[in-house]
Amino acid sequence: MTKNVLQMFAKAPNPGLVKTRLINKLGKQGAADLHQQLVRHSLQQFSHLFPTQLWCAPDEYHPFFQACQTEFGVSLHRQIGADLGERMAYALASAAPAVLIGSDCPSLDVQTIREAFAALQQDNAVVLAPAEDGGYVLIGMQQLIPELFTNMPWGTSQVLALTRARLRDLGLRWKELPTQWDIDRPEDVERWQKEQE
């Protein structure tokens, strides 16, 4: 088993199918272009420091994913599962310990990823980076805990609270990293553009 695998989820940048909440602001192509930009931003930051797996949807054959593999040396994997929970569980079950992130969270930095792996080495079963919207943008675990991924209202503000409750019920130790923000809404795009100036 490779130690400390960083896994990143990304959708193929097909116009109209990614960042749909931003289409009104950016247009279909603009939202797809932003998605590509965010994926590349994360890979530029992390792929040279950690063994990185890019988990692709609907499959790994899109030219953008192939280009990422060539440029960043990441391995490509297909997301498998009926919903986000199944897809995350499938990925995390394939490597241990592993840290899984989304591709739309530019506030994640190298220090946070290092802290996540360190937390797993300090006998925490799980590490989380909460998101401002009530979900999380990073989850890492020493080995798969299936209970965290079933019957979860993905995409809602309840995800983090329910995850914490299940960890407590299971009697597991976990660590939370500083809260992050991701890019889902028009105001998030403006925030990122300001931070890049």
SULSUL-V820743 format. One line per field, one symbol per residue. ss: DSSP state (a for helix, b for strand, c for the rest). A space follows every 50 residues. Layout:
BEGIN
ss = ???
END
This chain:
BEGIN
ss = ccccbbbbbbbccccccccaaaaaaaaaaaaaaaaaaaaaaaaaaacccc cbbbbbbcccccaaaaaaaaaaccbbbbcccccaaaaaaaaaaccccbbb bccccccccaaaaaaaaaaaaccccbbbbbbccccbbbbbbccccaaacc ccccccccaaaaaaaaaaaacccbbbbbbbcccccaaaaaaaaaaac
END
